[in-house]
Amino acid sequence: MTAILFVIFYCAFTGFSPSVLRSGIMLITLFISKILSRHSDAINTLGLSGTVLLIHNPFLAGNISFLLSFTATFAMLFFNSFIFTEGANLKGRFVFLRKRAFSIKSSLLVSLSVLFATLPLSALFFGYVSLLSPLSSLLLTPVAEGIMITSGIGTLIPSGNAVSHFIFRITDYLCHILTEILYTLQKLDFMVAAADIKLILPFFVVTVFTAGLIVKYIRNNKLAIKCILLGMILMTIAVIGDYHTHIGETKIFIPQTGNSTIFAVTRDNSKAFIYGSGGSFSTCRDVISYIQRSGIFFTERFFIPRYNETENLNTLYLSESIPTKKLVRLYEEGSEMSYKESLWKDTELYSLTSSDFSASVLNVEDVKIVICSLPTSDFSEEDSVFLDADILICRGRIPAALNKEN
């Protein structure tokens, strides 16, 4: 009963999130089965917790935290019986080393099974898949466990003595190791690939259907697991292939609603440039969604052409949501704000903003793109660089001063 009360307290302390409630209900069910001397099946317990949560709040069926938690847990429970069976029978010479090697292999396989099961959800909700997750789990899990153990011990020991000081030093050292691992993994951004749900879903459905047929008619569970792992390998190859097919492309994204002075230019699925003020919150959210679905988690440049108090919070939200290497506030340079920079090797930007004019020119290789952010702009007295283009992007209508034929 004490353990059940502790679980309830922990759920309340963490805010009753779907993932915490899922684990809490499973643990309480396990403890009750022990009290009643009954066997508790893990997958059935998972189903029970899901049923209870959905009865209480049916809208959790669309909650990404709920879906990821249950899908990942089901994958671990389902694959565990196949992955860890071999380890119990290890005998003979070098048993200790072989068990450690088996533990590493098992952890990697569990991470791969979770990656496989959650792949469609990642593609659907986030638009990308991290191929780093199995490696990061393998590296981070033992360090995180060490931090939890030492910090837990540290809270039980009275402070101000040599023992508590030693424990906290160990915790600090482990936290430093954890930070360094995260910093190193962050540099491997090429392992985070944009994933189209239309590409992922067929592989996933065919793999699960084939594995189900094997279990039903051939009754060979190991063959079904091999089928699933093969399907995951094929999906991973498809994602990487699709990723590399688009390397070298320069893409421009302008939100359909709100202030269209905000636009994003991405290149190689690893670099991004954002130009524009805050506009509306929905516009900023659309830009963030586009950037993240392109597998990009930081930007090379972020330029703000003007300042307005009503837009400042949105601009701040945009810049904080997508960290940038260089933030430039053009309004600090004067009333007429012009900017010119080479974004990358074959893409250049020239932008001019004033009280009655706002336009930008993007030269991408041999293609010239003029973006007219303000429909009422007077182009008649502006630099001729704005008067012709291969592609003209306007907001609402083409300004009368522009030559439509060019």
N, C-alpha and C positions, 0 to 999 in steps of 0.2 A: 504493500500500500504506500509505503514511503516513496518508492520509486515512481509510482503513478502520480503522486502529488508533485514530485519534482518535475516530471514531464509536463504536467499542466502549468506549473509555475514557469517553466522554460518557454512554453508556447506563448504565455501571456507576456513574458519579458521581451520576446522577439517580435511581438506585434501580430501574432496569429497569421503569418503569411501562409499561402497555400502549401509550399514545400515543407514548412515546419509542421503544419497541421497534419500533413500526410505522414511524416515520420512519427509524429506524436501519437496519432491514432494507431499506427502499426505497433509501436512500443507498448501502448496501453493494452492492446489486444493480446500481445505476447505475454505480458505480465499476468493478465487475467487467466490466460490458458495455463500458466504455471500454477496459479492459485487453485484452479479447478482440476489440475492434473490431466489436461487434455493437450493433444498435439496441435500446434499452430502451423499451418502451411503459409509460407511467405507470400506466394502469389495470390492466394485467396485473401490473405490479410491486406495486401495492397488493393485488391478489388473492393474489399469492405470499406477501407478508408476513402477510396475514390467515390463510392456510392454515397457514403455519409456526407461528404463535402458537396457533392452535386445536388443532393436532396436539400441541403441547407442553402446552397447558392448555385442554381443551374447555370448562371452566367460564367462560372469558372471554366466551363467547357471551352471558352475562347480565350482564357487567360494563359499567356505564354509561360509564366512561372509554373502554373498548375500542369500544363501539358509537358513541359520539359522535365519537371520533377518526376511525374509518373512514368513517362516514356523511358527516361534514363534508369529509373529504379527497376522497371520491368525488364529492361535489357540486361542489367546486372544479375537479377535473380534468375532469368531464363538461361543465360550463358554460364553462370557460375557452376552449375551442376556438371557441365561438360568440361569446363576449363580446369577446375581444381580436383577432379577425380584422380588424375595421374599423380598429383603430388603426394597423396596419402600412401602410395605404394613404393615410394623411393627407398631403396635399400642398397647395401653394398658399400664400396669404397667412396670416399669423398662425399658422404651423404650431406654434410653441412653445406659445402659449396654448391652441390647440385640442387639442394633445396632453396638456396639463395637465388641461384640462376632461374629456377622454376618460379620463384616468387616474382622476379622481375618480368619474366615472360608472361605470367598470369596477369600482372597488373597492366601490362601493355595490351593484352588481349581483351581485358575488361574495358579499357579505355576505347579500344577499337569498336567493341560491341556497342558501347554507348554512343560513339560517334556515328555508327551506322544507323542506329535506331532514331537518333535525333536529327539526322541529316535533312529529311524533308521539312521538319519544323524550322531548322536554321535557314534553309533556303526560302521558306515561305515568309517568315517573320522578319528576318534580318537581311536576306539577299546575299549572304556569303557563308562560306564554311571554313572553319579553321582546321587545317591539317596539322596544326601544332598541338592540338588538345591531347593526343596520346602521349607525346613527349613531355608536355608540360605537367600532365598528371604524374608521370613517372618521376619527374625531378622535384616537383613541389610537394607531393603528398608526404614523404618522410620528413621534410623540413617543417611543414605545417604541423605534423603530429608532434614533433619535438617542441615546437613553440607552445602548443596547447598543454603538453605535459609539464614543461618547466614553468610556464606562467601559472598553471594550476597549483603546482607545488609552492611557487613563490607567494601566492595569496594566502596559503595556510601557515607559512612560517612568519613569525613576528619580524618586522623590519628593524634595521639598525644593527644587525650583527653580521659576522663574516659569512655565515651560511647563506642568508638571504641575499647579501651582496653578490656572492658567487653565483647563485641561481639566476639573479636578474642579469648578470653579465653574460651568462650562457644564452638566456632568452634574447638579449640584445644582439649577440653574435649571430644567432639563428635568423633573427629578423633581417640582419644585414645580408646574410647569405640569400634569403628569400628575395630581397630587393634586387640583388645583383642578378639572380636567375631571371627575374621578371624583366629587368633592363636588357639582358642579353636576348631573351626571347622576343622582346619588342622589336629588335633589329631585324628579325626574320619575317618581315611583313609580307614577303613574297609567298609565304606559306599560308596566307589568308587570301583565299580566292573567291571572287564573285561567283555565286551559284544560282542558276536559273531554275526555279521550281519545275518548269516544263522539261528541263533536262534531267533533273534528279528523279522526279516522280515515276517515269516509266521504268527505270532501272530498279527502283525500290519495289514497285508493285510486282514486277515480273520475278524478282528475287524471292520475295516473301511467298508468292503463289507457288513457285517451284519448290521452295523448302517445305511448304505445307503439303504438297503432293508427295514428296519423298517420305515425310513422317507418316502420312496416312497409308500409303500403299506399299512402300518399301520397308518401312519401320527401321530406318537406319538414321539415328539421330546425329551421329558423327558426320555422315554424308550431308545431312541438312545444314549443319554448322559450316562445313566446308563450302557449301553452296552459297550461304549467306556471306562468308568472308570473301569468296570469289566475286559476288555481286558488289560488295563494297569496294573491292579493288578496281572493278570495271567502272563504278561510279566515280571513284577518285580520279582515274585516268581520264574519264570524260570531262570532269570539272577542270582538271589541269589543261587538257587539250583545248577546251573552250576558252580558258583564261589566256593561253598563249596565242590563240587565233586572233585575239583582239589587241595584242601588244603592238604598239606603234600608232594606235588610233587616238585622235584628239576629239573629245566629245564636249558639246556645249549643252548645258541644262539651264532653262529659264522657267521658273514656276508659272503655272497657268493662272494663278490668282495672286492678288496682292500687288506689291510694288515690284515691277519687273526690272528695276535697276539692279536687283539681285540676280546674278547669274553665276554659274559654276562651270569651270572648264577642267576636265580631267584628262589625264594622259597615262597610258600604260597600266591602268588600274592601280597605280601606286602613287601618283602625284595629282595634286588638285590646286586650283586657284579659285578664289571667290572674290567677286567684286560687287559691292552694293551696301546700302544702309539697311537699317532694321526692317523697314516696311511693316508687314504684319507678322504676327506670331505664326500663323498657318504657313506663310511663305517661307519663313526661316525653317520651320519643321519639314517642309517639302525638300528644301535644299539639303538639310541634314540627312533625311531619308535617302536621297539620291546618292550623296557622298558615301554613306555607309553601305548601300547596296552595290556600290562599285568596289567594295573591299578596301576603302580608304578610311583611315582613322586619324590622320592629321593632314594639314594642308601646308603647301609650300608658301603661299601668299594669301593674305586677306586684306583687301583695300576697302576703306570706308570713304566715299566721296563727299559726304556732307554730314552735318550733325543736326539732330532734331530731338528734343527732349522726349517726345512721344515714341521715337524709334530707338532711343538709347538702350532700353531694357531688352528689346528684341535683338539688337546688335550684340549686346553683352551675352545673351543666351546663345547666339550663333557662334561667337568666338570661343566661348567656354565649352560648348558641346563638341566642337571640332578643333582641337589644339592646332595652332599655326606656328610655323617657324618665324614668319615675319608679318607683323600687323602694322599697317600704314594708315594713318588718319589724314587724308588729303585736305580736309577742311582747315587744318592748322596751317596750311601753306598759303592761304589767301582766298579772296572771294571767287576768283576764277581758278578752278583746280584742274590742272592737266597732269597726266602721268603717262610715262612711256617706259616699258620694260620688256625684256626678252624673258618669257615665262620658262621656256626650255629651248632646246636647240633650234627648232623650226617653227616656233609659235611666238609671235610678238603682239603686245597690246599697246594701243594708244587710246587714251580716254580724255574727254574734255567735258567739264561740268561747270555751269554757272547758273545764275538765277533764272534764265530763260532758255537754256540749252543743256542737253545731256545726251551724249552719244559716245560710242566706243567703236574702235576698229580692231579686229583680230585678223592677223595675217598668219594663216596656217599653211605652211609649205607654199604652194602656188595659188591658194584660195584666199580671197579677201572677203571678210565678213564685216558688215556694218550693223551694229546693234543700236537702234534708236530707242532710248529709254523714255524720252519725253515726247509725246506726239505733237505738242505745240512748239517744238524747237524750230527756230528760224535758221535754216541751213543756207540762206541766200548770201550771207556775209561770212560764212565759216570757211575754214581751210578746205581746199578741193579734195583732201583725202577722204572726206565724208560723202562726196558727191557721186561716187561710182563704187560698185561692189559686185562680186560674183554672187553673194547671198546678202539679202537685206532682211533683217529681223526688226519688226516694228511693234509697238504697243498700241493696239486698237486700230490705227489707220496710218497710211503713208503720209508724211508731212508734204504739204503742197509744193514746197521749194525743191524737193528732190526730183530728179529726172527719173521717171519710172522706167524708161527704156534702158537706162544704164544699171 
